Amino acid sequence: MKHPEHESVTLEFKSRMPKNDQIIKTIIGFCNQHGGKLVLGVDDDRTIIGLNEEQVLEAMEYLERSVYIASSPPILPKVISQRIGDKMLLVIEVSEGMNKPYYRHAVGLDKGTYIRVGKNTIRASSDTIEELTWQSRGLSYENLAVYQADEKTLDHVKIQTFLADRRQQSKANVTRDVMLSYKLITEEHAKIYASVAGILLFGKQVQHYFSEAMIICSHFKGTQGREAIAALDCNGTLFEQLEQAYHFIISRLTHTFSIKGIKREEQLEIPQIAIREILLNAIIHRNYHLRAPIKIAIYDDRLEIFSPGNFPTPLPNLHLGLTDARNMTICRIFREANLIEKLGSGFITVFENYRERGLPDPIIHDGDGFVKCILPRNNYKTFENSTLHEQILDLFDVATEISVSDVMKAYNLPRSSTSRKLAEMVEKGALKTTGAGKGTKYTK
């Protein structure tokens, strides 16, 4: 018998009763994000194994207290038993926490904070911990003050153009009140500063303040490897980066033509609306607190768009049109600039257009601190069938060094085969190692 649900960022299965600290890590990970439930007595393939009833009753007596004592701020989970057929399961459920970040009291904030990435629970980085702290205070990175920049660092001509052309809004002039209302500037201690969003959207020198807030476009030869045919660094405001990156992609893809009546019609091999929606998603929803650029890679069989930061919405909900904007200010201005139609419709549009063209579905990969969207071209070879060698190299898009555990978690691989593959890549010169034993790290 199979469990009716699938593992996700908000659901994890364990076939047996794990150690207490494993339960606590998972519950903390749920609380620090979207909430979730841990179901004990179900295998990874959803097969219901069940637990001993005495074991379930015993766990129900101590688990609530154990989690409450071990977590800080204290977490009080709901612990219930569930019977499916003749099998007994134990369900531990929590909602999203209001006092983030949550962490293991005995270990401390720096080493005891956990988050959920896909189906895995991982330790949070210092940047993630900082972001969780802002969330609990109702703050967003995009609205923070840039203390080295005042309102003069914003291009008032560009702001005026936006105000004149915005959708369903009357024309307005650039004033301090207008800029405050759009959160392009912020006031602290009687001083006016440009906000992060203000500089990203309308800054005169965006990369002077945020050097990694850019898009790197590359067109590579073949279906694997890093031999570049063409490349472009897209700088400037987010609007300018969008235009530069979009035109680079369009210029590198194949165009076909047909004659209908007296008209000559052109069609791109990938639906242009899909390119536009995925590119907009990467720009609007990326985590600008992470110091890494958006990366676009074109291969013979696919287009990949890599964006720093995980989805603010659980991945399965994207197909349902459910979404949550990380950067509300940026999202609002892109919508009023007539670049976004309806919130939550982007991914639905992408999948619908691909199916209308008879192409394989796009792949959305929510990784450890990044999102990668893969748009197949006509001769697409699935990501899952690409070599493990290339998949491991992809991890260096977000890290300067990796461990055996990083590869295991990213691709759900056993330790033995992961270690063999990494050793093979070291022998061939693709990777080099530092450290020894469990502390071994791999770099390109």
DRENDO-1510 file (C-alpha; in Angstrom, 1 decimal, always signed):
<recs>
REC; n; res; u; v; w
REC; 1; MET; +0.0; +0.0; +0.0 .
REC; 2; LYS; +1.3; +3.5; -1.0 .
REC; 3; HIS; +0.9; +6.7; +0.9 .
REC; 4; PRO; -1.3; +9.1; -1.1 .
REC; 5; GLU; +1.1; +12.0; -0.9 .
REC; 6; HIS; +4.6; +12.6; -2.2 .
REC; 7; GLU; +7.7; +13.8; -0.4 .
REC; 8; SER; +8.3; +17.6; -0.8 .
REC; 9; VAL; +9.6; +20.6; +0.9 .
REC; 10; THR; +6.7; +20.4; +3.3 .
REC; 11; LEU; +6.5; +16.6; +3.7 .
REC; 12; GLU; +9.1; +14.0; +4.7 .
REC; 13; PHE; +8.8; +10.2; +5.2 .
REC; 14; LYS; +10.8; +8.0; +7.5 .
REC; 15; SER; +10.4; +4.2; +7.5 .
REC; 16; ARG; +11.5; +3.9; +11.1 .
REC; 17; MET; +11.6; +5.9; +14.3 .
REC; 18; PRO; +14.7; +8.1; +13.8 .
REC; 19; LYS; +16.9; +9.5; +16.5 .
REC; 20; ASN; +15.6; +12.5; +18.4 .
REC; 21; ASP; +18.0; +15.0; +16.9 .
REC; 22; GLN; +17.0; +14.0; +13.3 .
REC; 23; ILE; +13.4; +14.7; +14.2 .
REC; 24; ILE; +14.3; +18.1; +15.7 .
REC; 25; LYS; +16.4; +19.1; +12.7 .
REC; 26; THR; +13.5; +18.4; +10.3 .
REC; 27; ILE; +10.9; +20.1; +12.5 .
REC; 28; ILE; +13.1; +23.2; +12.7 .
REC; 29; GLY; +13.6; +23.2; +8.9 .
REC; 30; PHE; +9.8; +23.1; +8.5 .
REC; 31; CYS; +9.2; +26.0; +11.0 .
REC; 32; ASN; +11.9; +28.1; +9.3 .
REC; 33; GLN; +10.0; +27.9; +6.0 .
REC; 34; HIS; +6.5; +26.8; +5.0 .
REC; 35; GLY; +5.7; +24.5; +7.8 .
REC; 36; GLY; +5.2; +20.8; +7.1 .
REC; 37; LYS; +4.8; +17.3; +8.5 .
REC; 38; LEU; +7.1; +14.4; +9.2 .
REC; 39; VAL; +5.4; +11.0; +8.7 .
REC; 40; LEU; +7.0; +8.0; +10.4 .
REC; 41; GLY; +6.3; +4.5; +9.1 .
REC; 42; VAL; +6.5; +5.2; +5.4 .
REC; 43; ASP; +9.4; +4.3; +3.1 .
REC; 44; ASP; +11.0; +6.8; +0.6 .
REC; 45; ASP; +9.0; +5.1; -2.3 .
REC; 46; ARG; +5.8; +5.9; -0.3 .
REC; 47; THR; +5.3; +2.2; +0.7 .
REC; 48; ILE; +3.5; +2.2; +4.1 .
REC; 49; ILE; +5.5; +0.0; +6.4 .
REC; 50; GLY; +3.9; +1.0; +9.7 .
REC; 51; LEU; +5.3; +1.3; +13.3 .
REC; 52; ASN; +4.8; -0.8; +16.4 .
REC; 53; GLU; +1.8; +0.6; +18.2 .
REC; 54; GLU; +3.5; +0.6; +21.6 .
REC; 55; GLN; +6.4; +2.5; +19.9 .
REC; 56; VAL; +3.9; +5.1; +18.6 .
REC; 57; LEU; +2.1; +5.5; +21.9 .
REC; 58; GLU; +5.5; +6.0; +23.7 .
REC; 59; ALA; +6.7; +8.5; +21.2 .
REC; 60; MET; +3.5; +10.5; +21.5 .
REC; 61; GLU; +4.2; +10.9; +25.2 .
REC; 62; TYR; +7.7; +12.4; +24.9 .
REC; 63; LEU; +8.1; +14.0; +21.4 .
REC; 64; GLU; +6.1; +17.2; +22.0 .
REC; 65; ARG; +8.2; +17.9; +25.2 .
REC; 66; SER; +11.5; +16.9; +23.5 .
REC; 67; VAL; +11.0; +19.2; +20.5 .
REC; 68; TYR; +9.8; +22.0; +22.8 .
REC; 69; ILE; +12.9; +21.8; +25.1 .
REC; 70; ALA; +15.4; +21.3; +22.3 .
REC; 71; SER; +14.3; +24.2; +20.0 .
REC; 72; SER; +14.8; +27.9; +20.4 .
REC; 73; PRO; +12.5; +29.8; +20.2 .
REC; 74; PRO; +10.4; +26.8; +21.6 .
REC; 75; ILE; +8.4; +24.8; +19.0 .
REC; 76; LEU; +5.3; +22.9; +20.1 .
REC; 77; PRO; +4.5; +20.4; +17.3 .
REC; 78; LYS; +1.2; +18.5; +16.9 .
REC; 79; VAL; +2.0; +14.8; +17.3 .
REC; 80; ILE; -0.8; +12.4; +16.3 .
REC; 81; SER; -1.2; +8.8; +15.3 .
REC; 82; GLN; -2.7; +7.8; +11.9 .
REC; 83; ARG; -4.0; +4.4; +10.9 .
REC; 84; ILE; -4.0; +3.5; +7.2 .
REC; 85; GLY; -5.4; +0.0; +6.7 .
REC; 86; ASP; -3.8; -2.2; +9.4 .
REC; 87; LYS; -0.7; +0.0; +9.6 .
REC; 88; MET; +0.0; +2.6; +12.3 .
REC; 89; LEU; +1.8; +5.8; +11.4 .
REC; 90; LEU; +3.1; +8.7; +13.6 .
REC; 91; VAL; +2.7; +12.2; +12.2 .
REC; 92; ILE; +4.6; +15.2; +13.6 .
REC; 93; GLU; +3.2; +18.5; +12.1 .
REC; 94; VAL; +4.1; +22.1; +12.5 .
REC; 95; SER; +3.1; +25.4; +10.9 .
REC; 96; GLU; +5.4; +28.1; +9.6 .
REC; 97; GLY; +6.9; +29.9; +12.5 .
REC; 98; MET; +6.5; +33.5; +13.4 .
REC; 99; ASN; +9.7; +33.9; +15.3 .
REC; 100; LYS; +12.4; +32.9; +12.9 .
REC; 101; PRO; +15.1; +31.8; +12.9 .
REC; 102; TYR; +14.5; +28.6; +14.9 .
REC; 103; TYR; +17.5; +26.5; +15.9 .
REC; 104; ARG; +18.7; +23.7; +18.2 .
REC; 105; HIS; +19.2; +25.2; +21.6 .
REC; 106; ALA; +22.2; +23.0; +22.5 .
REC; 107; VAL; +24.2; +23.8; +19.3 .
REC; 108; GLY; +23.4; +27.5; +19.0 .
REC; 109; LEU; +22.1; +29.8; +16.2 .
REC; 110; ASP; +25.1; +29.5; +13.8 .
REC; 111; LYS; +25.3; +25.8; +13.7 .
REC; 112; GLY; +21.8; +24.7; +14.8 .
REC; 113; THR; +19.6; +26.5; +12.2 .
REC; 114; TYR; +18.1; +24.3; +9.5 .
REC; 115; ILE; +15.9; +24.9; +6.4 .
REC; 116; ARG; +14.2; +22.6; +3.9 .
REC; 117; VAL; +15.6; +22.4; +0.4 .
REC; 118; GLY; +13.4; +20.2; -1.8 .
REC; 119; LYS; +13.1; +16.9; +0.1 .
REC; 120; ASN; +16.1; +17.5; +2.3 .
REC; 121; THR; +16.8; +19.3; +5.6 .
REC; 122; ILE; +20.1; +21.2; +5.5 .
REC; 123; ARG; +22.0; +23.5; +7.8 .
REC; 124; ALA; +21.3; +27.2; +7.0 .
REC; 125; SER; +24.1; +29.5; +5.9 .
REC; 126; SER; +24.8; +32.8; +7.6 .
REC; 127; ASP; +23.1; +34.7; +4.8 .
REC; 128; THR; +20.0; +32.5; +5.2 .
REC; 129; ILE; +19.9; +33.1; +8.9 .
REC; 130; GLU; +20.1; +36.8; +8.4 .
REC; 131; GLU; +17.2; +36.6; +5.9 .
REC; 132; LEU; +15.1; +34.6; +8.4 .
REC; 133; THR; +15.7; +37.3; +11.0 .
REC; 134; TRP; +14.4; +40.0; +8.6 .
REC; 135; GLN; +11.3; +37.9; +7.9 .
REC; 136; SER; +10.4; +37.6; +11.5 .
REC; 137; ARG; +10.6; +41.4; +11.8 .
REC; 138; GLY; +8.5; +41.9; +8.7 .
REC; 139; LEU; +11.5; +43.2; +6.7 .
REC; 140; SER; +12.7; +42.4; +3.2 .
REC; 141; TYR; +16.2; +42.8; +1.9 .
REC; 142; GLU; +15.0; +44.8; -1.1 .
REC; 143; ASN; +13.6; +47.5; +1.2 .
REC; 144; LEU; +16.7; +48.0; +3.4 .
REC; 145; ALA; +18.6; +51.2; +3.2 .
REC; 146; VAL; +21.9; +51.4; +1.3 .
REC; 147; TYR; +23.8; +53.7; +3.7 .
REC; 148; GLN; +26.4; +54.7; +1.0 .
REC; 149; ALA; +23.7; +56.0; -1.3 .
REC; 150; ASP; +21.2; +58.8; -1.1 .
REC; 151; GLU; +18.3; +59.7; -3.5 .
REC; 152; LYS; +20.7; +61.4; -5.9 .
REC; 153; THR; +22.1; +58.0; -6.8 .
REC; 154; LEU; +18.8; +57.2; -8.5 .
REC; 155; ASP; +18.1; +58.2; -12.1 .
REC; 156; HIS; +15.1; +60.6; -11.8 .
REC; 157; VAL; +14.6; +60.5; -15.6 .
REC; 158; LYS; +14.1; +56.8; -15.6 .
REC; 159; ILE; +11.7; +57.0; -12.6 .
REC; 160; GLN; +9.8; +59.8; -14.4 .
REC; 161; THR; +9.5; +57.6; -17.6 .
REC; 162; PHE; +8.1; +54.7; -15.4 .
REC; 163; LEU; +5.6; +57.0; -13.7 .
REC; 164; ALA; +4.4; +58.3; -17.1 .
REC; 165; ASP; +3.9; +54.9; -18.6 .
REC; 166; ARG; +2.7; +52.8; -15.7 .
REC; 167; ARG; -0.4; +50.7; -16.1 .
REC; 168; GLN; -3.8; +51.8; -14.7 .
REC; 169; GLN; -2.2; +54.7; -12.9 .
REC; 170; SER; -2.4; +58.4; -13.5 .
REC; 171; LYS; +0.7; +60.3; -14.4 .
REC; 172; ALA; +2.8; +61.7; -11.6 .
REC; 173; ASN; +6.0; +63.6; -11.1 .
REC; 174; VAL; +9.1; +62.4; -9.3 .
REC; 175; THR; +8.8; +63.6; -5.7 .
REC; 176; ARG; +10.2; +62.4; -2.4 .
REC; 177; ASP; +6.7; +61.3; -1.3 .
REC; 178; VAL; +6.3; +59.2; -4.5 .
REC; 179; MET; +9.6; +57.6; -4.1 .
REC; 180; LEU; +8.9; +56.8; -0.5 .
REC; 181; SER; +5.5; +55.3; -1.5 .
REC; 182; TYR; +7.3; +52.9; -3.9 .
REC; 183; LYS; +10.0; +52.2; -1.3 .
REC; 184; LEU; +12.7; +53.4; -3.7 .
REC; 185; ILE; +14.1; +55.4; -0.8 .
REC; 186; THR; +13.8; +55.0; +2.9 .
REC; 187; GLU; +14.1; +57.4; +5.8 .
REC; 188; GLU; +16.1; +56.6; +8.9 .
REC; 189; HIS; +17.1; +59.0; +11.7 .
REC; 190; ALA; +16.0; +62.0; +9.6 .
REC; 191; LYS; +18.2; +61.0; +6.7 .
REC; 192; ILE; +17.1; +59.8; +3.3 .
REC; 193; TYR; +18.8; +56.7; +1.7 .
REC; 194; ALA; +18.3; +54.9; -1.5 .
REC; 195; SER; +16.8; +51.4; -0.9 .
REC; 196; VAL; +18.2; +48.2; -2.4 .
REC; 197; ALA; +15.2; +48.0; -4.8 .
REC; 198; GLY; +15.6; +51.7; -5.7 .
REC; 199; ILE; +19.2; +51.1; -6.9 .
REC; 200; LEU; +18.4; +47.8; -8.6 .
REC; 201; LEU; +15.5; +49.3; -10.5 .
REC; 202; PHE; +16.6; +52.9; -11.2 .
REC; 203; GLY; +20.2; +53.3; -10.0 .
REC; 204; LYS; +22.7; +55.3; -12.0 .
REC; 205; GLN; +25.5; +52.8; -11.1 .
REC; 206; VAL; +23.8; +49.6; -10.1 .
REC; 207; GLN; +26.9; +47.4; -10.1 .
REC; 208; HIS; +28.9; +49.9; -8.1 .
REC; 209; TYR; +26.7; +49.0; -5.1 .
REC; 210; PHE; +25.8; +45.4; -6.1 .
REC; 211; SER; +28.6; +44.0; -8.2 .
REC; 212; GLU; +27.0; +40.5; -8.6 .
REC; 213; ALA; +23.5; +41.9; -9.4 .
REC; 214; MET; +23.9; +41.1; -13.1 .
REC; 215; ILE; +23.2; +38.4; -15.7 .
REC; 216; ILE; +26.0; +36.3; -17.3 .
REC; 217; CYS; +24.9; +34.8; -20.7 .
REC; 218; SER; +26.9; +32.1; -22.4 .
REC; 219; HIS; +26.3; +30.0; -25.5 .
REC; 220; PHE; +28.2; +26.8; -25.3 .
REC; 221; LYS; +29.3; +24.3; -28.0 .
REC; 222; GLY; +27.5; +21.0; -28.0 .
REC; 223; THR; +25.4; +19.6; -25.2 .
REC; 224; GLN; +28.0; +19.4; -22.4 .
REC; 225; GLY; +31.2; +21.2; -21.5 .
REC; 226; ARG; +32.2; +24.8; -21.2 .
REC; 227; GLU; +33.6; +25.8; -24.6 .
REC; 228; ALA; +31.9; +29.1; -25.2 .
REC; 229; ILE; +30.7; +30.3; -28.7 .
REC; 230; ALA; +29.4; +33.6; -27.5 .
REC; 231; ALA; +29.0; +35.4; -24.2 .
REC; 232; LEU; +27.5; +38.6; -22.8 .
REC; 233; ASP; +27.6; +40.3; -19.4 .
REC; 234; CYS; +24.3; +42.1; -18.8 .
REC; 235; ASN; +24.7; +45.1; -16.5 .
REC; 236; GLY; +22.6; +48.2; -15.6 .
REC; 237; THR; +19.2; +48.3; -14.0 .
REC; 238; LEU; +17.0; +45.2; -13.8 .
REC; 239; PHE; +15.0; +46.5; -16.8 .
REC; 240; GLU; +18.1; +46.9; -18.9 .
REC; 241; GLN; +19.4; +43.5; -17.9 .
REC; 242; LEU; +16.1; +41.9; -18.9 .
REC; 243; GLU; +16.3; +43.5; -22.4 .
REC; 244; GLN; +19.9; +42.6; -22.9 .
REC; 245; ALA; +19.5; +38.9; -21.8 .
REC; 246; TYR; +16.3; +38.4; -23.8 .
REC; 247; HIS; +17.8; +39.6; -27.0 .
REC; 248; PHE; +21.0; +37.5; -26.5 .
REC; 249; ILE; +18.9; +34.4; -26.1 .
REC; 250; ILE; +16.7; +35.1; -29.1 .
REC; 251; SER; +19.7; +35.9; -31.3 .
REC; 252; ARG; +21.3; +32.5; -30.5 .
REC; 253; LEU; +18.3; +30.2; -31.1 .
REC; 254; THR; +17.1; +28.7; -34.3 .
REC; 255; HIS; +14.3; +30.5; -36.2 .
REC; 256; THR; +12.0; +28.8; -38.7 .
REC; 257; PHE; +9.9; +30.4; -41.4 .
REC; 258; SER; +6.6; +29.5; -43.1 .
REC; 259; ILE; +4.5; +31.1; -45.8 .
REC; 260; LYS; +0.8; +31.6; -45.1 .
REC; 261; GLY; -0.9; +33.3; -47.9 .
REC; 262; ILE; +1.2; +36.3; -48.8 .
REC; 263; LYS; +2.7; +36.6; -45.3 .
REC; 264; ARG; +6.0; +35.1; -44.1 .
REC; 265; GLU; +5.7; +33.9; -40.5 .
REC; 266; GLU; +8.6; +33.3; -38.2 .
REC; 267; GLN; +8.7; +30.9; -35.3 .
REC; 268; LEU; +11.4; +30.4; -32.7 .
REC; 269; GLU; +12.3; +26.8; -31.7 .
REC; 270; ILE; +11.4; +27.6; -28.0 .
REC; 271; PRO; +8.2; +29.5; -27.3 .
REC; 272; GLN; +9.2; +33.1; -26.9 .
REC; 273; ILE; +6.7; +33.6; -24.1 .
REC; 274; ALA; +8.3; +30.8; -22.1 .
REC; 275; ILE; +11.7; +32.4; -22.4 .
REC; 276; ARG; +10.2; +35.7; -21.3 .
REC; 277; GLU; +8.4; +34.3; -18.3 .
REC; 278; ILE; +11.3; +32.2; -17.0 .
REC; 279; LEU; +13.7; +35.2; -17.4 .
REC; 280; LEU; +11.2; +37.5; -15.6 .
REC; 281; ASN; +10.9; +35.0; -12.8 .
REC; 282; ALA; +14.6; +34.8; -12.4 .
REC; 283; ILE; +15.0; +38.5; -12.1 .
REC; 284; ILE; +12.0; +39.3; -10.0 .
REC; 285; HIS; +12.2; +36.4; -7.5 .
REC; 286; ARG; +15.9; +35.9; -7.1 .
REC; 287; ASN; +17.6; +36.5; -3.8 .
REC; 288; TYR; +19.6; +39.7; -4.2 .
REC; 289; HIS; +21.1; +39.2; -0.7 .
REC; 290; LEU; +23.2; +36.3; -2.2 .
REC; 291; ARG; +26.3; +37.6; -3.9 .
REC; 292; ALA; +26.0; +35.6; -7.1 .
REC; 293; PRO; +24.8; +36.5; -10.6 .
REC; 294; ILE; +22.0; +35.0; -12.7 .
REC; 295; LYS; +23.5; +32.7; -15.2 .
REC; 296; ILE; +22.1; +31.8; -18.6 .
REC; 297; ALA; +23.6; +28.9; -20.6 .
REC; 298; ILE; +22.5; +27.8; -24.1 .
REC; 299; TYR; +23.4; +24.3; -25.3 .
REC; 300; ASP; +22.5; +22.5; -28.5 .
REC; 301; ASP; +19.6; +20.8; -26.7 .
REC; 302; ARG; +18.5; +23.2; -24.0 .
REC; 303; LEU; +18.4; +26.6; -22.4 .
REC; 304; GLU; +19.3; +26.8; -18.7 .
REC; 305; ILE; +18.5; +29.8; -16.5 .
REC; 306; PHE; +20.2; +29.7; -13.1 .
REC; 307; SER; +19.0; +32.1; -10.3 .
REC; 308; PRO; +20.4; +32.5; -6.8 .
REC; 309; GLY; +18.1; +31.7; -4.0 .
REC; 310; ASN; +15.3; +29.1; -3.5 .
REC; 311; PHE; +11.7; +29.6; -4.5 .
REC; 312; PRO; +9.7; +31.5; -1.9 .
REC; 313; THR; +6.8; +29.1; -2.7 .
REC; 314; PRO; +6.9; +25.3; -2.4 .
REC; 315; LEU; +7.8; +23.9; -5.8 .
REC; 316; PRO; +4.6; +21.8; -6.4 .
REC; 317; ASN; +2.4; +24.9; -6.0 .
REC; 318; LEU; +3.9; +26.6; -9.1 .
REC; 319; HIS; +2.0; +24.2; -11.3 .
REC; 320; LEU; -1.2; +25.3; -9.5 .
REC; 321; GLY; -0.6; +29.0; -10.0 .
REC; 322; LEU; +0.2; +29.6; -6.3 .
REC; 323; THR; +3.1; +31.9; -5.7 .
REC; 324; ASP; +4.6; +34.2; -3.1 .
REC; 325; ALA; +6.8; +37.1; -4.1 .
REC; 326; ARG; +10.1; +37.5; -2.3 .
REC; 327; ASN; +10.6; +41.0; -3.7 .
REC; 328; MET; +7.2; +42.7; -3.4 .
REC; 329; THR; +8.5; +46.2; -4.4 .
REC; 330; ILE; +10.3; +44.9; -7.5 .
REC; 331; CYS; +7.3; +42.8; -8.4 .
REC; 332; ARG; +4.9; +45.7; -8.0 .
REC; 333; ILE; +7.0; +48.0; -10.3 .
REC; 334; PHE; +7.4; +45.3; -13.0 .
REC; 335; ARG; +3.7; +44.8; -12.9 .
REC; 336; GLU; +2.9; +48.5; -13.3 .
REC; 337; ALA; +5.5; +48.6; -16.0 .
REC; 338; ASN; +3.3; +46.1; -17.9 .
REC; 339; LEU; +5.9; +43.4; -17.8 .
REC; 340; ILE; +3.8; +41.0; -15.6 .
REC; 341; GLU; +0.3; +40.1; -16.4 .
REC; 342; LYS; -1.0; +38.2; -13.3 .
REC; 343; LEU; +0.9; +36.9; -10.3 .
REC; 344; GLY; +1.2; +33.1; -10.4 .
REC; 345; SER; +0.4; +32.7; -14.1 .
REC; 346; GLY; +4.0; +32.6; -15.4 .
REC; 347; PHE; +4.8; +28.9; -14.9 .
REC; 348; ILE; +1.3; +27.9; -16.0 .
REC; 349; THR; +1.9; +29.8; -19.2 .
REC; 350; VAL; +5.3; +28.2; -19.7 .
REC; 351; PHE; +4.0; +24.6; -19.4 .
REC; 352; GLU; +0.9; +25.3; -21.5 .
REC; 353; ASN; +3.0; +26.7; -24.4 .
REC; 354; TYR; +5.5; +23.9; -24.3 .
REC; 355; ARG; +2.7; +21.3; -24.5 .
REC; 356; GLU; +1.0; +23.2; -27.3 .
REC; 357; ARG; +4.2; +22.9; -29.3 .
REC; 358; GLY; +4.7; +19.2; -28.5 .
REC; 359; LEU; +8.0; +19.8; -26.7 .
REC; 360; PRO; +9.1; +18.0; -23.5 .
REC; 361; ASP; +8.1; +19.7; -20.3 .
REC; 362; PRO; +10.5; +22.2; -18.9 .
REC; 363; ILE; +12.3; +21.1; -15.7 .
REC; 364; ILE; +12.3; +23.3; -12.6 .
REC; 365; HIS; +15.1; +22.3; -10.2 .
REC; 366; ASP; +15.0; +23.8; -6.7 .
REC; 367; GLY; +18.5; +23.2; -5.4 .
REC; 368; ASP; +20.6; +24.1; -2.4 .
REC; 369; GLY; +20.5; +27.9; -2.6 .
REC; 370; PHE; +19.5; +28.2; -6.2 .
REC; 371; VAL; +16.8; +27.5; -8.8 .
REC; 372; LYS; +17.6; +26.2; -12.2 .
REC; 373; CYS; +15.0; +26.2; -15.0 .
REC; 374; ILE; +15.7; +24.1; -18.1 .
REC; 375; LEU; +13.8; +24.8; -21.3 .
REC; 376; PRO; +14.3; +22.0; -23.8 .
REC; 377; ARG; +15.1; +22.7; -27.4 .
REC; 378; ASN; +14.0; +20.3; -30.2 .
REC; 379; ASN; +16.7; +17.7; -29.6 .
REC; 380; TYR; +16.6; +17.8; -25.8 .
REC; 381; LYS; +18.2; +15.1; -23.7 .
REC; 382; THR; +16.8; +15.1; -20.2 .
REC; 383; PHE; +18.7; +16.4; -17.3 .
REC; 384; GLU; +18.4; +13.2; -15.4 .
REC; 385; ASN; +20.1; +11.4; -18.3 .
REC; 386; SER; +23.0; +13.8; -18.5 .
REC; 387; THR; +26.3; +12.6; -17.1 .
REC; 388; LEU; +26.9; +12.7; -13.3 .
REC; 389; HIS; +30.2; +14.4; -14.2 .
REC; 390; GLU; +28.4; +17.4; -15.6 .
REC; 391; GLN; +25.8; +17.5; -12.8 .
REC; 392; ILE; +28.5; +17.6; -10.2 .
REC; 393; LEU; +30.3; +20.5; -12.1 .
REC; 394; ASP; +26.9; +22.3; -12.0 .
REC; 395; LEU; +27.2; +22.5; -8.2 .
REC; 396; PHE; +30.1; +24.9; -8.6 .
REC; 397; ASP; +27.7; +27.5; -9.9 .
REC; 398; VAL; +26.8; +28.2; -6.2 .
REC; 399; ALA; +29.8; +27.0; -4.3 .
REC; 400; THR; +33.6; +27.2; -4.5 .
REC; 401; GLU; +34.0; +23.8; -2.9 .
REC; 402; ILE; +31.8; +20.8; -2.3 .
REC; 403; SER; +31.8; +17.6; -0.2 .
REC; 404; VAL; +30.5; +14.0; -0.7 .
REC; 405; SER; +27.4; +14.9; +1.3 .
REC; 406; ASP; +26.6; +17.9; -0.9 .
REC; 407; VAL; +26.5; +15.7; -4.0 .
REC; 408; MET; +24.5; +13.0; -2.2 .
REC; 409; LYS; +21.9; +15.5; -1.1 .
REC; 410; ALA; +21.7; +17.3; -4.4 .
REC; 411; TYR; +21.1; +14.2; -6.5 .
REC; 412; ASN; +19.8; +11.6; -3.9 .
REC; 413; LEU; +22.8; +9.3; -4.5 .
REC; 414; PRO; +24.3; +6.6; -2.2 .
REC; 415; ARG; +27.7; +7.4; -0.6 .
REC; 416; SER; +29.6; +4.6; -2.3 .
REC; 417; SER; +28.8; +5.7; -5.9 .
REC; 418; THR; +29.2; +9.3; -5.1 .
REC; 419; SER; +32.7; +8.7; -3.6 .
REC; 420; ARG; +33.7; +6.6; -6.6 .
REC; 421; LYS; +32.6; +9.3; -9.0 .
REC; 422; LEU; +34.4; +12.1; -7.2 .
REC; 423; ALA; +37.6; +10.0; -7.0 .
REC; 424; GLU; +37.3; +9.4; -10.7 .
REC; 425; MET; +37.0; +13.1; -11.4 .
REC; 426; VAL; +40.0; +13.8; -9.2 .
REC; 427; GLU; +42.0; +11.2; -11.1 .
REC; 428; LYS; +41.1; +12.7; -14.5 .
REC; 429; GLY; +42.0; +16.2; -13.3 .
REC; 430; ALA; +38.5; +17.7; -13.2 .
REC; 431; LEU; +38.6; +18.2; -9.5 .
REC; 432; LYS; +41.2; +18.5; -6.7 .
REC; 433; THR; +40.9; +17.8; -3.0 .
REC; 434; THR; +41.7; +19.5; +0.2 .
REC; 435; GLY; +41.5; +18.0; +3.7 .
REC; 436; ALA; +41.2; +14.3; +4.5 .
REC; 437; GLY; +38.6; +11.8; +5.7 .
REC; 438; LYS; +35.1; +13.2; +6.4 .
REC; 439; GLY; +36.6; +16.7; +6.1 .
REC; 440; THR; +37.6; +16.2; +2.4 .
REC; 441; LYS; +36.5; +19.0; +0.1 .
REC; 442; TYR; +36.5; +19.1; -3.7 .
REC; 443; THR; +37.2; +22.2; -5.9 .
REC; 444; LYS; +37.4; +22.6; -9.6 .
</recs>
